[in-house]
Amino acid sequence: VLSAMKGEVGRARYPGFFRRYAQLEAEATKLNCYDNHVVKGLLQTEDYARAVFEMWRPILDAETVEQRIAARLDRQKLFSRRPAPLMSFVIEEVVLRRPLGGREVMRGQLEQLLLFGHERNIEIQVMPTGRDEHAGLAGAFTLLQIGDQRRMAYMEVQDESALHANSKKVGALESTYGTLRAQALTPRESLVFIEQLLGEQ
């Protein structure tokens, strides 16, 4: 009973629309994420996450902000899990140039991305703004694999979310993600690009 209650309390730290996804993310063996507005929550530093939540509208009270930050950072336990999940992130260049929270906050975030990007199980790719072909115009999404077989897709906008298990829907998004990766800078080129951005800070 205590173990079950602990799980419920942990999930309660997240907004209702996100709780099911958070549970699945913790179990994932593979994650593929495309983001076009902010750095993926899983990759955020504490300062960057605070900036994001303090800009939230409607405004969140201070206690909720701190609760959400703690929950977001707790998700990063995924990075130390063994066996390590395979993770891929495609991030729009504009996200890395938008100094949410100020230049020092963004500098810390870029440095964290470099650290993650050098891990063998994590690949970060930047989608240059200058690309004249782009497969991600329909918006951000995340693909999850649980175990060897179970594949799902997650999307959210404002306070609405959708979790898909339909193989046709998931397959279409997997195809989209493959195209996005082909259109973006390679992981190595992306790390060089992020280092260049750091030099501009």
Secondary structure, DSSP 8 states (H G I E B T S, - for coil): -HHHHHHHHHHHTS-GGGHHHHHHHHHEEEEEEEESSS--GGG--HHHHHHHHHT-SS---HHHHHHHHHHHHHGGGGGG-SS--EEEEEEEHHHHHS-TT-HHHHHHHHHHHHHHHTSTTEEEEEE-TT-S--S-TT--EEEEEETTTEEEEEEEETTEEEEE--HHHHHHHHHHHHHHHHHS--HHHHHHHHHHHHHH-
